[in-house]
């Protein structure tokens, strides 16, 4: 990584050694690579300046600080008014120097899965693709994603998360995407919003921050379609949907959706009459929406329908995001435990309808957080989806899920049990035999 950038009031302190190219940027001395710049970020519970010595011992190539250490280490030291702001400036500068096609993904759920689908399929067509690692999608993660991009990157996929208004707008100003995808708008992080319409506004910040003529991609069957299209009025807008969602005029439509041998099968049809049959690992029809979102973007950057189908075929759900495991005793477990909001939990429960009719259907649910004043009612609302899915047993944990338990316990078709502490289920509900996290249920 070699490029020039001018910081306001930045002081460059050089030791008696020659500057060297940097291998990247890190804010964590536990994982820093030799030759990388260490950015001494300050947070509410930590101060990176306390770890400068560790970074130097680990072989960092430079340090980015607000207060220069004394004595100076044997590497370049950049002193700036604010390390995070400087890191953001570096990230944007590197984005323009490498100049890849940048695709940004946000949404209440599915954004990590769409990011992974994009990455897999893009690699069928391009030589060098870079994407957000894990879920590094916040004000630290997005700059780090850009700064870890190789110099010859052709396409960059950036995941963007948020918990308040203005956050997506800020991340968009750093990444400068050429294309934006909003997977959906659901009741998530409601504690920070007055209503779900504000969540749509927050997700729409991605489209509003795109440059004139950039591409905005959204679900044509979304209740928030009008709000999102308004945010994208200066963009080229593309839509996707499942055929049975009542929308026949999307740019990409998924039809003939079926479940077979643990995989979803569908036909993807574009407006130009090109169609392709796809297969993707996943349980619920929400996975088809994720694949449609990715496929809409992929065609715009030159990936062929056949390459899209091949990439989707190779997909395996990330840990805790709808993958299948076998539990002790041979039980099949759908692990969707990474995170939850009412919309994603309802979709996960609905996915049980695709299991064999003779199968016993069980749900194990923990609290959905950050829902504010509506938390109790939103937990109770899961009852209707549980009944429709033909669930026979409900295990709940946590004070918020107690509201659902109270709704389920008198239903004659259900057997419901509750524990205030999720740990109380350990040894009672056996974990998946192959699980890497045996302490969760």
C-alpha positions in Angstrom: 0.0 0.0 0.0 1.8 3.2 -1.2 0.0 6.4 -1.9 0.0 10.1 -0.8 -2.7 11.7 1.3 -2.6 15.0 3.0 -4.2 15.2 6.5 -5.3 18.5 8.0 -2.7 19.5 10.6 -1.0 16.1 10.4 2.6 15.8 11.7 4.8 13.1 10.3 7.5 12.0 12.6 10.2 9.8 11.1 12.8 7.6 12.9 16.2 7.1 11.4 14.9 4.4 9.1 13.6 4.5 5.5 9.8 4.4 4.9 8.6 1.1 3.7 5.4 0.0 1.9 2.6 -1.0 4.3 1.0 -4.4 4.2 -2.4 -3.1 5.5 -4.0 -1.4 8.4 -5.0 -2.9 11.8 -6.6 -1.7 15.0 -5.9 -5.0 16.9 -2.4 -5.9 18.0 -3.6 -9.6 18.5 -4.0 -10.0 14.7 -1.7 -7.3 13.3 0.5 -8.5 10.4 4.1 -7.6 10.1 4.5 -4.4 8.1 0.9 -3.2 8.7 0.1 0.2 10.0 -1.3 0.2 13.6 -4.2 2.7 14.0 -4.5 3.6 17.7 -8.3 3.9 17.8 -9.9 5.3 20.9 -13.2 3.7 22.0 -15.6 4.0 25.0 -13.8 1.1 26.8 -10.3 1.1 25.2 -7.6 3.3 24.0 -5.3 2.0 21.2 -2.5 4.2 22.4 -2.1 1.8 25.4 -1.1 -1.0 22.9 1.5 0.9 20.8 4.4 -1.1 22.3 2.7 -4.4 21.5 2.2 -3.2 17.9 5.8 -2.2 17.5 7.0 -5.6 18.9 4.7 -7.3 16.5 6.5 -5.6 13.6 4.1 -3.0 12.5 5.3 -0.8 9.6 3.9 2.5 11.0 1.6 3.9 13.7 -1.3 6.3 13.4 -1.8 8.2 16.6 -3.2 11.3 18.2 -0.4 11.6 20.7 3.2 10.6 19.7 4.8 8.1 22.0 8.0 9.0 23.8 10.4 7.7 22.9 9.5 7.4 19.3 9.5 3.8 18.0 11.7 2.6 15.1 9.0 3.1 12.5 7.1 6.1 11.0 4.6 7.8 13.3 1.7 9.8 11.9 0.2 12.2 14.4 -3.4 13.3 13.6 -6.2 15.1 15.4 -8.5 12.0 15.2 -7.3 8.5 14.3 -10.7 7.2 13.1 -11.2 10.2 10.8 -7.7 9.8 9.4 -8.3 6.1 8.8 -11.6 6.9 7.0 -9.7 9.4 4.8 -7.0 6.8 4.1 -9.7 4.3 3.2 -11.4 6.6 0.7 -8.0 7.5 -0.8 -7.1 3.8 -1.2 -10.6 3.1 -2.7 -9.9 5.7 -5.5 -6.3 4.6 -6.1 -7.3 0.9 -6.6 -10.6 2.0 -8.3 -12.5 -1.3 -8.3 -16.2 -1.6 -8.9 -17.7 -1.1 -5.4 -20.9 -2.9 -4.4 -22.4 -2.0 -1.1 -25.0 -4.2 0.7 -27.3 -3.3 3.6 -30.6 -4.5 4.9 -32.3 -5.6 8.1 -31.4 -9.2 7.4 -29.6 -11.2 4.7 -26.8 -8.7 4.0 -24.0 -11.0 5.1 -25.4 -13.8 3.1 -25.8 -11.6 0.0 -22.2 -10.4 0.5 -21.0 -14.0 0.5 -23.1 -14.9 -2.5 -21.7 -11.9 -4.4 -18.2 -12.9 -3.5 -18.6 -16.5 -4.7 -20.2 -15.6 -8.0 -17.9 -12.7 -8.8 -14.9 -15.1 -8.5 -16.4 -17.1 -11.3 -15.8 -14.1 -13.6 -13.1 -11.9 -12.1 -9.6 -12.7 -10.9 -9.4 -10.5 -7.9 -12.4 -9.9 -5.6 -12.4 -8.6 -2.1 -15.2 -8.5 0.4 -16.0 -7.6 4.0 -14.5 -10.2 6.3 -17.1 -11.7 8.7 -19.4 -8.9 9.8 -17.0 -6.0 9.9 -19.7 -3.7 8.7 -19.6 -0.7 11.1 -17.6 2.5 11.4 -14.5 0.6 12.2 -15.1 -2.4 9.8 -15.9 -0.5 6.6 -12.6 1.5 6.6 -10.7 -1.6 7.5 -12.4 -3.5 4.6 -11.3 -0.9 2.1 -7.7 -0.7 3.5 -7.3 -4.5 3.3 -8.2 -4.5 -0.4 -5.3 -5.6 -2.6 -3.9 -3.1 -5.1 -5.2 -5.1 -8.1 -8.7 -5.6 -6.8 -11.3 -5.6 -9.6 -14.5 -5.7 -7.5 -15.0 -4.8 -3.8 -18.1 -5.9 -1.9 -18.8 -3.9 1.3 -21.3 -4.8 3.9 -22.9 -1.9 5.8 -24.7 -2.3 9.1 -26.4 0.4 11.2 -28.3 1.0 14.5 -29.2 4.7 14.1 -30.0 7.3 11.5 -27.0 8.7 9.7 -24.7 5.7 10.0 -25.3 4.3 6.6 -24.9 7.8 5.0 -21.5 8.1 6.7 -20.3 4.7 5.6 -21.5 5.4 2.1 -19.4 8.6 2.1 -16.3 6.5 2.9 -16.8 3.6 0.5 -18.2 5.6 -2.5 -20.1 2.7 -4.0 -20.9 2.3 -7.6 -23.9 0.0 -6.8 -26.1 -0.4 -3.7 -28.3 -3.2 -2.6 -31.0 -3.0 0.1 -32.0 -6.6 0.9 -35.1 -5.7 3.0 -36.5 -3.4 5.7 -37.7 -5.2 8.9 -38.3 -4.2 12.5 -34.7 -4.3 13.7 -33.0 -1.9 16.2 -36.4 -0.3 16.9 -35.1 0.9 20.2 -33.2 3.6 18.3 -36.1 4.6 16.0 -39.5 6.0 16.4 -41.1 3.6 13.9 -40.2 1.2 11.1 -40.6 4.0 8.5 -37.5 5.5 10.1 -35.6 2.3 9.5 -36.6 2.5 5.8 -35.2 6.0 5.8 -31.9 4.8 7.4 -31.5 2.0 4.8 -32.4 4.4 2.0 -29.3 6.5 3.0 -27.3 4.0 0.9 -29.2 4.9 -2.2 -29.3 8.6 -1.4 -25.5 8.6 -1.1 -24.9 7.0 -4.4 -23.5 9.2 -7.2 -25.7 10.3 -10.1 -26.4 7.4 -12.4 -25.2 4.7 -10.0 -27.2 1.5 -9.6 -29.7 0.9 -6.8 -31.2 -2.6 -6.3 -34.2 -3.4 -4.1 -37.0 -6.0 -3.6 -40.0 -5.1 -5.7 -42.3 -6.7 -3.2 -41.0 -4.7 -0.2 -43.4 -2.6 1.8 -40.7 0.1 1.8 -40.4 0.1 -2.0 -41.7 3.6 -2.5 -39.5 5.1 0.2 -36.4 3.4 -1.2 -37.2 4.4 -4.8 -37.5 8.0 -3.6 -34.1 7.8 -2.1 -32.7 6.4 -5.4 -34.5 8.8 -7.7 -31.1 10.0 -9.1 -30.0 6.4 -9.7 -30.6 3.6 -12.2 -33.0 1.4 -10.2 -33.2 -2.4 -10.6 -35.7 -4.6 -8.8 -36.1 -8.3 -8.0 -38.8 -10.5 -6.5 -40.3 -13.9 -6.3 -43.1 -14.5 -8.8 -45.7 -15.4 -6.1 -45.0 -12.1 -4.3 -47.6 -10.6 -6.7 -45.0 -8.6 -8.7 -44.6 -9.6 -12.3 -42.6 -6.6 -13.6 -39.3 -6.9 -11.7 -36.0 -6.8 -13.6 -35.3 -10.3 -12.1 -37.9 -12.8 -11.1 -37.6 -16.1 -9.3 -40.0 -18.8 -10.3 -40.7 -22.5 -9.9 -39.3 -22.4 -6.3 -38.9 -25.9 -4.8 -37.1 -27.6 -1.9 -35.3 -30.9 -2.6 -32.5 -32.7 -0.8 -31.8 -29.8 1.5 -31.4 -27.3 -1.3 -33.7 -24.8 -2.9 -34.2 -24.9 -6.6 -35.6 -22.1 -8.7 -35.6 -20.5 -12.2 -34.2 -16.9 -12.4 -35.6 -14.9 -15.4 -34.3 -11.5 -16.5 -36.2 -8.9 -18.5 -34.1 -9.7 -21.5 -35.7 -13.2 -21.5 -32.6 -14.9 -20.4 -33.3 -17.6 -17.7 -31.1 -20.0 -15.7 -31.9 -22.8 -13.3 -30.3 -22.4 -9.9 -29.7 -24.5 -6.8 -28.7 -23.0 -3.5 -28.2 -24.4 0.0 -30.8 -23.0 2.4 -34.0 -23.8 4.1 -36.4 -20.9 3.6 -37.7 -19.0 0.6 -35.9 -15.9 2.1 -32.7 -17.5 0.7 -34.2 -17.1 -2.8 -34.6 -13.3 -2.1 -30.9 -13.2 -1.1 -29.9 -15.0 -4.2 -32.1 -12.7 -6.4 -30.6 -9.6 -4.9 -27.1 -10.9 -5.6 -27.9 -12.0 -9.1 -29.4 -8.6 -10.0 -26.1 -6.9 -9.2 -24.0 -9.6 -10.8 -25.5 -9.3 -14.2 -24.7 -5.5 -14.1 -21.0 -6.2 -13.7 -20.8 -8.8 -16.5 -21.2 -12.1 -14.6 -23.1 -14.5 -16.9 -26.2 -16.4 -15.8 -24.2 -19.7 -16.0 -21.5 -18.2 -13.7 -24.2 -17.0 -11.3 -25.7 -20.5 -11.2 -22.3 -22.1 -10.5 -21.4 -19.6 -7.7 -24.8 -20.1 -6.0 -24.3 -23.9 -6.2 -21.1 -23.6 -4.3 -22.6 -21.5 -1.5 -22.6 -22.8 2.1 -24.4 -20.7 4.7 -22.1 -18.9 7.2 -22.1 -20.2 10.8 -25.4 -19.4 12.5 -27.1 -18.2 9.4 -29.4 -21.0 8.4 -27.0 -23.9 7.9 -27.9 -27.5 8.7 -26.2 -29.6 11.3 -26.9 -33.0 12.8 -27.5 -33.1 16.5 -26.9 -35.9 19.0 -29.4 -38.6 18.4 -29.7 -37.8 14.7 -31.9 -34.7 15.0 -31.5 -32.2 12.1 -30.8 -28.7 13.3 -31.2 -25.5 11.3 -28.8 -23.1 13.0 -30.1 -19.5 12.5 -28.7 -18.3 15.8 -26.3 -15.5 14.8 -28.7 -12.6 15.2 -32.4 -12.0 15.2 -35.2 -9.5 14.5 -39.0 -10.3 14.2 -38.8 -10.5 10.4 -35.9 -12.8 10.2 -37.3 -15.1 13.0 -40.6 -15.3 11.2 -38.9 -16.3 8.0 -36.8 -18.9 9.8 -39.9 -20.4 11.4 -41.8 -20.4 8.1 -38.9 -22.4 6.6 -40.0 -25.3 8.7 -43.0 -25.7 6.4 -40.6 -27.1 3.8 -39.6 -30.0 6.0 -41.4 -33.4 5.5 -44.9 -33.4 6.9 -44.2 -36.4 9.1 -41.2 -34.6 10.8 -41.6 -33.2 14.3 -41.0 -29.5 14.1 -39.3 -27.8 17.1 -38.3 -24.2 17.7 -35.7 -23.0 20.2 -35.8 -19.2 20.6 -33.9 -16.6 22.6 -34.6 -12.9 23.1 -34.7 -10.5 20.2 -33.0 -7.4 21.4 -33.1 -3.6 20.6 -36.9 -3.6 19.9 -37.7 -0.8 22.4 -41.3 -0.3 23.6 -42.7 -2.8 21.1 -40.5 -5.7 22.3 -43.3 -7.6 24.2 -45.8 -7.4 21.4 -43.2 -8.4 18.7 -42.3 -11.5 20.7 -45.9 -12.5 21.1 -46.5 -12.1 17.3 -44.2 -15.1 16.6 -47.1 -17.3 17.9 -49.1 -17.1 14.7 -46.1 -18.1 12.5 -45.3 -21.0 14.9 -48.9 -22.4 14.6 -48.9 -22.0 10.8 -45.6 -23.9 10.5 -47.0 -26.9 12.4 -44.6 -26.6 15.2 -45.1 -29.2 18.0 -42.6 -28.0 20.7 -41.4 -24.5 21.6 -38.4 -23.9 23.9 -37.9 -20.3 24.9 -35.2 -18.5 26.9 -34.9 -15.0 28.3 -37.3 -12.4 29.8 -38.6 -11.2 26.5 -39.4 -14.6 25.1 -41.4 -15.2 28.3 -44.1 -13.2 26.5 -44.2 -15.7 23.7 -44.2 -18.6 26.1 -47.2 -17.2 27.9 -49.0 -17.0 24.5 -48.0 -20.6 23.6 -48.5 -22.5 26.9 -52.3 -22.7 26.6 -52.3 -23.7 22.9 -53.5 -27.3 22.8 -51.4 -28.1 19.7 -48.1 -27.0 21.3 -45.9 -28.1 24.1 -44.0 -25.1 25.5 -41.3 -24.8 28.0 -39.4 -21.7 29.2 -36.2 -20.8 31.1 -35.2 -17.3 32.1 -31.5 -18.0 31.5 -30.5 -19.7 28.2 -27.8 -21.6 30.1 -30.5 -23.5 32.0 -31.2 -25.4 28.8 -27.7 -26.8 28.7 -27.8 -30.6 29.1 -31.5 -30.6 28.5 -31.6 -29.5 24.8 -28.5 -31.3 23.3 -26.3 -29.2 21.0 -25.5 -30.2 17.4 -22.8 -32.9 17.4 -20.6 -30.9 15.0 -21.3 -27.5 16.6 -18.3 -25.3 17.2 -20.3 -23.4 19.8 -21.6 -26.1 22.3 -22.4 -23.5 24.9 -25.3 -22.0 22.9 -28.8 -23.4 22.3 
